[in-house]
Amino acid sequence: QLVESGGGLVQPGGSLRLSCATSGFTLDLYAIGWFRQAPGKEREGVSCMGSSNYPGYTWYADSVKGRFTMSRDDAENMIYLQMDTVKPEDTAVYYCATDPALYEDLCNRYPYNTWGQGTQVTVSS
């Protein structure tokens, strides 16, 4: 189970930290990702990290590179997305997701089969 929190209204240029609490599985064995879906648009990947078996590198979408930072605390079963210097175009519902990473691949190529319910982020003055 995945449960996101931390969304809300933030002004342009501000910061927000999203959290994703996980339960029911051993988090470090899973690839993890943050996705978002804006109104009228398709869901897109924001950031992802590999598993302990296939760590790879942390991937970021070009649109958030240098502004967002993803992290994980496997001991606490938590996933985080630090959002800095946010822009109005960051407005979306943000989802965390996991994939069992049964094979080695880039983290942004896994199918991600478990999803949270999403948390709304609105960037507006």
Disulfide bonds with the S-S distance in Angstrom:
Cys20-Cys96 2.03
Cys48-Cys107 2.01
